[in-house]
Amino acid sequence: MEHIVIIGNGISGITAARHIRKLSDKKITVISAESHYFFSRTALMYIYMGHMKFEHTQPYENWFWKKNRIDLKLAYVKSIDTDNKVLHLNSKETLDYDKLIIATGSKPNKFGWPGQDLNGVMGMYHKQDLENLEQHAPNNKVCQHAVIVGGGLIGIELAEMLSSRDISVTFLVRESSFWNGVLPEGESQMINRHIKNHHIDLRLSSNLREIISDENGKVKSVVVDETGEEIRCDIVGLTAGVTPNIDFIKSSNIETDKGVLVNRYLETNIEHVYAIGDCAQQREAIGNRRPIEAVWYTGRMMGETIAQTLCGNRITYNPGHWFNSAKFFDIEYQTYGWVHSEKNKPDYENHFHWKHEDDTKCITIAYHRDSNAFLGINTFGIRMKHEVFDTWLSEKKNMDYVINNLTKANFDPEFYSRFENEILQSCNHEMQTN
């Protein structure tokens, strides 16, 4: 019987295992050192905040794996021998495979800061990070002050988590405005104000120089590079992005760059070896998408795609139109299509931006300067329907159509109707002025 081994039990690896089982009787083994059972990584923050228990983050009962004949092995893979199709584990065991799926996800970035491996320094990506946070920051008596380094989505999640236990936070962000490499200026500035309104000490244009230890090898303080200021703290959260978790692969014959290099079929340069999820890097970019996408839903799509290929229906990975969602404290964010920041905006892209007077709701619509074609939309504090924008992007609707039909995309008409006329009038006025 053909043996398929999957390294990694995140969303991409487990989706692949589930769909291979739906389509075949192949032997499946999933290897992971993080946890026995698959869980929702995005729910880690809600465990710490007391909204859920860890068992609530497991979408499948523990008996699911045995019933579906998916073998789970708790181990690290030290190296891959592709010539002999053998995995070498940290337990000194070996495991043979016929086909191998690499789905090892990401790891938090570290940039060689002095003190970055001290006790009390942590990321917020793995289950072990949550356990580490509970140990070092169970309450505001044990942990009075925290410093977070890095201004991405994981950083703001960690700030919200710590704030929920009344732990004060200093947030070091190297950019001049929060997430301004992704968000247009009006949105980024609004999020700056929102973070500060939640009593977070937001330090823009600020980099970490070093983390200082106490006499016991634990975090005592950090030093800000630009000013030399020393900030006392009990923990440091390193949230300066993630990179593919592929160090153990680099000694093999599998080609890597920042991630494991794959084609549109998610195949590596080695026959019968595949890579999916955060660790996979497309050799050729798909449209405007980045070669590596550390996003939950793309990992799921890759898992479904590779299952088809391994079960006799070889198909390309096609993620469709870009979309994503997140949360900035109590402001929900959605994006569909492409809305670039000022730093990355192509010459042909124009923006219409509207912000509500309460400073917690806004939209930005991107459209083509010459053709008026709808390119994408960002929404903050207003929920929209994914399928509507997906259809409009596919049908290449223009800006006039979108702005006059926003009610069709509205997820909550009763709530949204208060702003509809204001948005339309603002857009019409701006278009006439231009």
N, C-alpha and C positions, 0 to 999 in steps of 0.2 A: 504494500500500500504506500502511495506517495506521501512523504512526510514534509509538511510545510511548517517552518519555524518562523515565528514572529518575535523580534526583539523589541520590547516596549509594550506596555499595556495602557497607553493613553487612548484618546478617541480614535485616532487613525488605526492603530494596531488592533484594537478590539472590534472596530467596525469591520475591518478586513476579516478577522476570525469569524465573526457572526455570519457574514455574507458568504464566506467560503463554505461554512457549515450548511447554510440554506441551500447551496447549489451543489454540494458534493458530500461524499463520505471520506474524504481525505483525512489523514491523521494531522492534527493541529496541535502545536505546542507554543504557548506564549511565555516568554521569559521576561521577568521584571524584577528589579531590586528595590523598587519604591514601595510597593504595597502588594498584598496578596490578591486583592480584587480591584477591578476597575472602578474609578470614582470620577465624579465631575470636578475637574480641576478649578473651574470658575467658581465653584461653591465654597472653596476654602475660606474666603473672607467671611461668609455667613456663619460658618462654624464658630470662628473666633468671636463674632459679634453676637452670638447666642441665638441666632435665628434658626439654626439647624444643628443636628448632631451628625457625626461623620457617617453613620449608617444610612442617614437620609440622602447622602450624596451618591450612594451606590444604586444605579438604576436596575441592577439585576440581583436577585437573591443569590446567596452563596451556593445553593444547589444547582443554579443555572448552568454552571460550567461543566459539572460532571454529567448532568443530563444531556447536554449538547456535545459531549465528548471533546471538550476543549481543555487540554492539559495545561495547568499553570505551574510554572517553576520559578521559585524565588531565588534569583542568582544574578551576578554580574557577568557579562561576557567580556573576557579579557582580550581575546583576539579571534580573528576569523581566518581560517585556512580555506580559501576558495578553491584551490587545486584539488583538495580532498573532500570538500564540502563538510568541514568539521568546525564546530565552535569550541573554543577553550574557555571554560568558566573559572571564576575565582575560587571555586571549591576544588579545583584541579580535576574536575570531571570534564568529559568531552560529550558533545552532542552532535550526532550526524543529522544532516538535512538533505532533502532533495531540492527544495526551493526555499529561499530565504527572503524575508521581508524585514527591512530595517526601518523601525518606527520609534526611534529613541528620543524624539522630541528635542527640547532646548535646555540650555542651562543659563543661569544668570551671568551677565558680563562682569568680569573683573579686569581692571586695567593696571594691575601691579601696584596698587596703592599700598604704602607701608601700613601694616596693621590690618589688612583686609581679611585675614584668617583668624583674628582674635575671637575669643568667646564673646558672644553678644552681637556678632556681625552675621547677618543673614540675608538671603533673598526672600522672595515670596512666590515660589513657583511649585515646589514639591510638597508632598505630605510632611516630609521631615522638616521643612521650613516652618510649617504651622506648629509642629511639636516644639521646635526651637523657640518660636515666638511665645508659646504658652509657658515655657520654662523661664524665659528671661523677662517677659512682660505680662505676667498674669493679672496685674492690677497697677494702679498708680502709686502704690506704696513701694512696691519692688522696683518699678520703672517709672520714674517721675518725668523723664524727658527722653525723646527719641529724635534721631536725625535720619532723614531719608535722603538718599543720594540718587538723583535721576528723575526726570520729569515725564515719564510715560504713564500708561494706563495702570500698570502694576503699582507704580509709586503712589498714585492718587488713591488706589484701593487700600494700600497699606496705611496711608494717612487717615482714611475714613475708619479703618479697623481700630487703630490706636486711639483715635478721638472718641470712639464708642466706649472706651474704658477710661476716659478722662485723662489720658496720657498726653502731655503737651508735645508738639511736633515742630521741628524746624525742617524745612523742605529745601534742599539745595538743588537748584535747576540751572544747568549751564546755559540754556537758551535765554534770550532777552525777554521772552514771553512764553507762557506755558504751552508746550507742544506746537510751537509755531512752525516747525518743519512739516507739520501735517495740516494744521488748522489755518484758515484765513485769519487775518489780523483781528477783525471784529469779534470772532468767536473766541480766539485765544485770550484777548483782553477781558472778555466777559468771564472766562474761567479763572483768570488771575483774581478778579474781584471776588468770585464765588469762593475760591479757596481761602482767601483772607477773611471773608465773612464767616467762615467756619473756624476762625481763631487759629489758623495754621500760620506759622511764621515762614512765609514764602520768600526765599532769597533767590531772585533771578540773576542771571549772569554770574553764577557762583559755582565754583568747582571745588572738589575735595582735594586737599593736599596730602593729608595723612590721618590715620586713626591712631590715637594714643592709648596705650595700655596702662592699667593699674599694676600694682605689685603682684597680682594673682593671674595675670594674663587675660584680663577681661577689659572690655571697652571702658574707657574713662572719659574720653572727649574726642572731638575731631578738630582739625585745623582747616579753615577756609583758605584756599590758595590765593585768591585775589587780595585779601586784606590781612591775612595772617591771624585773624581772630580765632581764638580757641573756644569751642562751644562744648560745655560739659553735657554728657549724655550717658544713658544706661544701655541703650542698644543703637545699632546702626543698621538701617535697611538699605541694601544695595539693589537698586531697581533701575539701573542704567541700561535697560534693554536685555535681550537674550541672544544667544548664538546657538547654532546646531550642536547637539551633544554627540560628537563623532570622534573624539580623541582616540578611542580604541580601534577605530577603523583605519587610521592613517598608516598603520604598519601592514595593511593588507594590499591586495592588488586592485581593490575597488577605488575608482577615481573620485577624488574629493576636491572641493575648492573651499568655500565657506561652509557648504553642506555637501551631502552626497549627490553627485551629479547624476541626473536622470533625464531621459527623453520624454516625449509627450505620453509614452506608454508607461512611464514611471520605472523604466528599466535602467539599470546601471550598465557599465561597460562589461560586466561579468554576466555571462548567461545564467539565468535562473536566480539572479540576485536583484532585488527591487528595493526602492526606498520611498517612503510616504510620510506625510505630515511635516512637522516643523523642521526636520533634519534634511528634507529633500530639497535640492536646488535644481531648478529647470535649466537645462543647457541653453535653451532658447526661450526668451521671455514670452509670455502669453499676453498679447495686447499691452496694456499699460501696467499690468500686474508685475510685482516684484518677483525675482527668481525664487526667493524664499518667502513664504507667508506663514507666520506663526499665528494662525487663526483657527479657531475650533471647527468652523463649518468646512473649511477647505481640507482639514485633516479627515473629516468624515467622508467628504466626497472622494478623496484619494483612496480611502479604505474600500469604498464601494466599487471604485474603478478597478483596483487591483484584484479584487475578488472575482470580477467578471473575467479578467485576463487569465488568471490562474485556473479558471474553471472552463476554459475553452472558447471564451468570447472576447478576444483581444480588442480592446477599445482604448481610445485616447482619453486622457484626462482633460475635461472641459468644464472649468469652474463657472463659466457664464459671466454676467456682469458683476463687478465688484460691489460688495455691500459689507457693512459691519455695524456693530452697535456696542455701546459702552455706557458707563455711568460716572458722572463727576459729582460725587456726593448724591444729592437728590435731583440732579438734572440728568435726564436720559438723553443719550446722543445716538443718532442714526445717520448713516451715510449710504447713498446709493449712487452708482456711477462714479465720476471723477470730479472732485472739487479740490483743486490744488491750493496750497498755501502760496503766499506772495513769493516765497523763496523758490518755489518749484513750478510756478504757473507758466504754461506756455504762452507765447505772444497772442495766440488766437482766442484765449479763454477770458471771457468777461464774467463778472459776478454781479448779482443783485443780492443785497444783504438787508434784512429787516430784523430789528430787535424790539421786543416789547419793553414798555416802560418799567416793568418790574425787574428787568435785568437778569431774568432767568430763562427767557424763551427767545429763540431767534432761529432764522433760517437763512441759508445762503444757497442760491441757485446759480450753477455754472452753465453758461451757454456760449456758443461759437459767435465770435465777434462779427463775422461776415454772413454766415448762413442762418444765424439765430437758432441753430440746433441745440436741443436740450442735452447737456453733457453730464449733469449730476446735481445732487442736492444734499446738503447737510441740514439736519434739524436738531434743535436743542429744546427740550422741554415740551415738545409737541410730537405725539406719536403718529407715524405714517405707515401705510400698508406697503410691504415689500413687493407683493405681486404687481401692484399698480405701476410703481416706478420701473420694475423689471420689464413690464410690457411696453411702457413709454420709451425706454431706452432701446428696446429691440425694434420698435416701430419708428424710431428716429423722429419723435415728435419735436416740435419747435417750442421755443420759450413762451410764445403767446398762448399756445395750447395748454402748456403746463400751468401757467399762472392763473388761467381762467378755469381750470378744472381741478384745482387743489382739493376741493371738497371730495372728489372721488377717491383721493389718496388718504383722506383723513380717517384715522383709526378711531377717533372719538368725536363724532360730529357735534355733540352737545357742548363739549368743552371747547372745541376748536372754533365754533361759529363766532365766538367773540372777537377773533382776530382776523377772520377771513377778509372782510371789507378793508380793514386797515392795511393788510399785506397787499391786496390788489391795487388800492389807491396809491400806496407808496411806490409799487413797481411801475405803474402807469406814469406817475409823475417823473420818476427817474429816467424812464425810457424817453419821454418827451423832452426832458432836459438834455439828455445825451444827443 
